[in-house]
Amino acid sequence: MIIEPRMRGFICLTAHPKGCEQNVKKQIEYVKSKGPIDGAKRVLVVGASTGFGLASRISSAFGCGASTIGVFFEKPPTEGKTASPGWYNSAAFEKEAQNAGLYAKSINGDAFSKDVKQQVIDTIKADLGQIDLVIYSLASPVRMHPDTGVLHRSSLKPIGGTFTNKTVDFHTGLVSQVSIEPAVQEDIDNTVVVMGGEDWAMWMNDLKAANLLAPGATTIAYSYIGPAVTEAVYRKGTIGRAKDHLEATAFTITDSLKDINGKAFVSVNKALVTQASSAIPVIPLYISLLYKIMKANGIHEGCIEQIQRLYSQRLYTGKEVPTDSEGRIRIDDWEMRDDVQAKVAELWTKATTENLSEIGDLPGYKQDFLNLFGFGFDGVDYDAEADEMVLVSSIE
């Protein structure tokens, strides 16, 4: 079938298998070009199919030479209907890993569930024995609690008052005002249950109870802080409460791993175009301004550049992992540089529909968004027929 991007709001309903394969290959080539990393050799990535999770799996396999198990919840293809992009990403990753002689297995299912955790435990026992590194990179908007059976939905709301600020429709370039009503306590509680640290702790407790964590095992979860202009809706909103919980959980997990000399960290990463961030009002405008500035300064990074730098310059240097005063790894350091943020703040006040193409990088935002779904890559013939029925080799 001929596969074209079909948009509905901030979601693309189609994905291109060849484009997703190209995306994965480009990331692999980047990691290989930076040289080997003396890091973990047995890695579990929970949330392994897109964004930072996919970049972590690629960096582990093709940077450290690691065996990897990836967990994700993606839609497989059916005749005449494409899979979700994460499915095609994972198929491409497994193909490249197999060609490189690297162990790679994937489990497709609800990572919050006890069943999927048990499948992972059984796979590690059978194939790897123990795990050196656990990456926790879930970005689900809902969570069925495994103990209560209650379905919790996260929300993106400010706390304490209505939030009003600029945003942009990245499809049209229209800059407008957006207002978001404040959260009630139930919104906050549900968002913490979905996006906080409880499930991360459950994963680590289950792995440790099964004696599947190697001595000195490390676990990393990903977070974001961001600038003053987004904090009312992000860091000081419902999602911020969940991130606070996630970051506090790192200390709890570290305490629980003391007897095996293990550690848990939260890595604060850069603002990037992801399916999740595209849905957050204000963020697309902020990112388009940020990209323009960081590209002009030669310090722009995508997911793979961020994670490769996290591995090579933070986690696996042979020295103690550097953290901020809150115990967090800061790989958002270039984004949060004073000169970069001062320039963003200056441009923010000026941004209009008419001048955004000049002062921002909306084309870069759109390109990155299309890339998420396998579109917009050089070297892919999008006018040619593509086989949507691509399978992930290790999934039955």
N, C-alpha and C positions, 0 to 999 in steps of 0.2 A: 504494500500500500504506500501511497505518497503521504508522508507525515508532515503536517504543518502545525505551527503553534496556534492553539485555540485558547483565548484568554477569557477568564471570568473574574473581573476585579483583579485582586493581587495573586490569583492562582492561574497557572497554565494547566489546561486539562489534558494535554498530550505531552509525550516525551519522545525524543528521537534516539533509538538504540545506538546508531553509529556516532551521533554527536556525543552521547554520554560516554561511549567508549573512547572517543577522542579526548574528552575532558579528563578521564582517568589516565590515559596515556601521557598527556601533557604534565599532569601532576607527578606521575612516576618519573618522567624524564627530569623534572626539576629536582626532585629529591636525589636522584642518582648523580646529577650534575654537581651537587654540593658535597659529595663524598660520603664515605661510610661513617656511621655513628656507633660508638661502643655503648650500646644501650640494651634494653630488655630483649629477650629472645623468645619469650612466650607471652603473648599479649591477648587480652580480652577487651574488645571494644563494644560497649553497650550503646547503641545508636550509631551504627557503623557505615551507613549508606549514603549520607550526604554531608556537606558542610565540614565542620571541624572534626566530626567523627570519622568521615571518610578520609580526610587528610591525616588523621591520627593512624588509621589502619595502613595507609600508604607509607607514611613516614616510618612506622614500625617495621613493615615488611621490607621496603626497598631502601630504607636508611639503616636500620639495625639488623636486617636479615632475619626478622622474627617470624615465627609461626603465629598465625592470628586466627582467632575466632571472632566473627562479627555477628552481632544481634541487631535486628531491625524489624520493622513492621511495614512492609511494602506490598503494593498491589501487583500481582503477576499479570502478564498479558493474557488476553483472550483473542480469539480470531477476530480481526478487524478493530481491535481496541488495544491501545498501547498500555504497557505497564507504567507504573510510577517511575520517575527518574532514578530513585534510589535502587530499584530492582535492576535496571540496566547498568548503573554504576557498579553494583556488586557483581553482576555477571562479568563485566569487563575486568574488574579487579581480580576475580578468581582465575580468569583466563590468563592474565598476565602473571599472576603468582605461580600458577601451574607451569607456565612456560619457563619461569625463573627457578623452578625446583623448590618453591616455598610452600609449606603447609598452609592451607586456608580452608576453613569451613564456615558456613553461614547458617544461622537459625532465624527463620522468618516467623515472627509472632509477637505477642504482647509482652514486652520486656518487664512490665509491672506484675505479670502473673507468676504464680508459683510453678506452673507447668513449664514455662520457658526457662525459668531459673534451674529447674531440675534437668531439663534437656542439656543446658550448658554444663552443669555439674557432671552429668554422665559423659559428655563429650570430652571434657578436660581429663577426667579419670581415665577414660579409654585411650586417649591420644597423646596428651601432653604431660600428665602427672600433676604439675603445678603451674601456676601463673606468676610471672614477675611484675607485670604491669596491667592494671585495670583502668581503662578510660571510660568515664561515664559522660555520655554526650547525648542524652535524650532531649527532644524538643517537642513533646506531645502536648496538645492543648487539653487532653482529657486523660483521666486515670481511673480505672476500675480498681478500687482498693482490694487487695487480695484477701484481707481478713474480714472486712465488713460486707463486701459485695456492692458497696455504694459507688456510683459513678460520679466523680468530681470533675467539674469544668473550671479551668482557669479563666481569668478575665484580665483585661488590660485597662485598668482604671486608676485615676488619681485617688489619693486619700485626703479627706478633709475639706475638699472644695472642688468646684468645677474647674477643669483645665481648658484653657483656650490659647491657641497659638497657631503659627503657620504650619502648613503641610503642603505637599505637592502630589498630584496625580502623576506618577512617573510615566504613564502611557501617553498623556497629553501635554505634560509640562505645565498644567494649570496650578498656580500657587494660590491657596485659599486659606481661610481660617477654619479651624476645626475645634469643636468643643466636646469634651467628654465628661459625663456626669460622674460624681465621686462614688467610690465603692462603699458598700455596707460591709459589716463585719463578716457576713457569710461569704462575700466575694473574696475577701482577704484570706479567710480560712481555707476555702477551696483552692485558691491559687497556690498557697503554701503546700497543701497536700499533693497537688499535681507536680509543681515545679521546684519544691524544696528538696531537702536532703534525705527524707525518710526512705525512699526507694533505694537511693545510693547506699545507705547504711544497711538496708536489708540484703542487697547484693553482697556486700563485704562480709556481713555476719554469716550468710549462708556459705560463702566460699571458704571462710575461715573454719567454720564448723565441720566442713567436709575435708579439712586439711589440704586445701588446694592452693593456698597462698605460699609461695616460696619465701624463705628467709630474706628479709629486706625488701619485700614486695612493696610497690608504690601504687597508689591510686590517685587519679586526677579527675576532677570535674571542672566544667567550664562555666564561666560567669562573665558578666559585663557590668561596668559602672557607668561610663559615658560622661558627657559634659553637663554643665548647668542647664543648658537650654532644653534638654530632654528629661531632666531628673524628676520633674513633677509627675510625668506620666510613666516614667520607667523606674529609676532607682528609688524614688520616694513614693512610688505607687505600689499596686498589688504585686507586680513582678519583683520589685525591689525587696518586698518582705520575703518573697520566696527565695531570692538570692541571698538575703541575710541568713535565712535558715540553712541554705545549702552551705554557705561559708562556715557557719557555726558547726555544722555536721562534720566538717573536715577535722576539727579538733577532737570530736567524739570518736571518729573512726581511728584517728592516730592513737588515741588512748587505748582503744581495743586491740591495736596491732603491736603494742609495745613489746609483747613477749616474743614476737618474731622480728622485731626491729623494723617493722613496716611503718610507712607514713602515708598520710592523705594530704593532698594539696588542692586548692582551688586556683586555677589559672584564669586571670582576668584578661580576656582577649579583646581584640580590636573590633570596632563596628564594621560589619560586612553585609553584603547583600545575601540574604538567605530567605527561604520561604517564610520563616517566622518573622524576620525583621521587616519584610515587605508589608506585613499586615499591621505594623505599628505606626499610627499617625505620628508625624513629625520626623521619624527616623529617615524616611527616604530623602527628605529635603536636607537633613543634617548630613547624610552620607554623600549626597551629590556635591555639597560644598566641601566636605572633608576630603573627598577623592581629588578634587581639583587642586587643593593645597598640598596634599601629601604627594601627589604625582609630580607637581612642580618642584617639590623639595627632594624628589628621588627616594622617598621613604614609604611609598604605597606598598601594601601587601595584601594578597588574597589569603584564603584559608590555608593553602599548602605552604606558602611562605611563612605564615604565622606559626604553624605547627612544626615545621622543620626547624625554625629558629628556637621554638620552645624546647625541642628535643636537644638540639646541638649546643645551645648557649645557656640553657637553664637546668634541664634535668640531668644531662649526661656529660658534664664537664670534668668529672673526677673530684669536684669540690662540693661543699654544702650548697643545696639549692637556695638561691637568693630569694627573699620574700620581703614584702613591705611590713609596716608596723602591725598590720592585721593578719600577718601570716600568709598572705596571698602572693602567688607568682604574678608579676606584672609584665605581660607581653603586649599590653596596650600602651607601652611607654612612649612610642613614637606618636601615636594618636593624641596622647594627653600632654605632649610637650607644650610649654607655655606659649611659645610663638605660634604653634599650630592652632591652639584653642583661641588665642586672641584674634587670629585672622578669621576663624569660623564665626566668632561672635560679631565681628565687624560686618562680615558679609551677610549674616543672618538678618540684621536690621534692614539691609538694602534689598534683600531677595524679593523679586516680583516675577510674575509670569513673563514679562517682557525681557528682563535681563538675566534670567536664570541660565539661559544657554551660554551667556558670556561669563558669568561669575561662578557657575557650578559645572559639574560634569554629569549632567543627566544622560548623555549618550553612554558614558561608562557604566552608569547604574543600569540602564536598559540592557546593555550588552551582558553584564554580569547576571542579570535576571534571566535573560534568554539562555545563557550558558548553563544555568541550573537545570534546565530541562533538555539540554543537549542541542540547543539551537544556536546559530550564529558563529559556528566554528569554521575556520578556514580548513580546506582539505576534505570537507564533507559535501557530497552532492545531494542537496536537499530536494532536487527535482527528480531524483531517481527513486525507484521502488525500494522500500526498506522492509525487512522481515521483522515484524513486531513480536514474533513468537520466540524470543530469546530466553533461554533458561539459565538459572543459576545452578552450576554443576553439582554443588554439594547439598542442594535442597531437593528432596524427593518430589 
